[in-house]
Amino acid sequence: MAPGMHSVPLGEAAGEATAEVSADVSAVASLDEPTRRRIYAYVGAQSAPVSRDDVAIALDVPRRTAAFHLDRLSELGLLAVSFARLTGRNGPGAGRPAKLYQRSARDVAVSLPPRDYDLAGRLLAGAMVQAQQTGERPREVLDRQAHDLGRAMARERSVGSAGQGAIVVLMSLLEDHGFEPQSAAGDIVLHNCPFHALAQEQAALVCGMNLHLLVGVLEGLGTTGLQARLEPGHSRCCVRLEQTDTSA
């Protein structure tokens, strides 16, 4: 086995990612309840925070029902909570501040299999802007920025995972971004392409970006005993992380 390689349970490496996905799934699943979905839609359509009474009156539901669903939506991160006195009075006798609700700024999305089009979009847009400013070829800028971002992602993750092995950090990072990594005879096979739709239309561009991103990740982590190379295959990522040949 290459230096730095050891068996890593995927569940341990991806614990944080699994928790985030579970939270998003729970949030989306909660909207299957018709009254809760109506309440969420109503709150999201308002230009200002609303109270329990506002919701109860607007949707013709008991105040207790409105309160229950509003609090559940806030627990799941779909609504944000604030407090204010609706009477405009302050001081003794002004009464308790009312609990107000508005749509949370948190983005909640569930994709199966997982995709990371935000990451691809940031890289593609950034490359176009810089290419226009410098006169460089957009493809060259994209590959360079993908490589630099990969290094930065790995170094940031390493700092936040002090004491963990490079492969543990690598597996966690790959899982977080939807690559669905799995060890295979010392290599790491990436069973999912986070940029699938884009890769279907622009395979050379997107796969090249992906390769440079993962090369940067490996460089940023240091000793993993792995190298990234293109190996397109059906229904999986075009990049494979394989053991470095140490026989030479």
FENTARA-V332619 format. One line per field, one symbol per residue. burial: # if it has 24 or more other ideal C-beta (glycine too) atoms within 12 Angstrom, else .. A space follows every 50 residues. Layout:
BEGIN
burial = ???
END
This chain:
BEGIN
burial = .#.##..#.#..##..#..##..#..##.##...##.###.###....## ##.###..#.#....##.##.###.#.##.#................### ###....#.....###..##..##..#..........#..########## #.##..##..#..####################..###########.##. ....#################..#######.....########.....
END
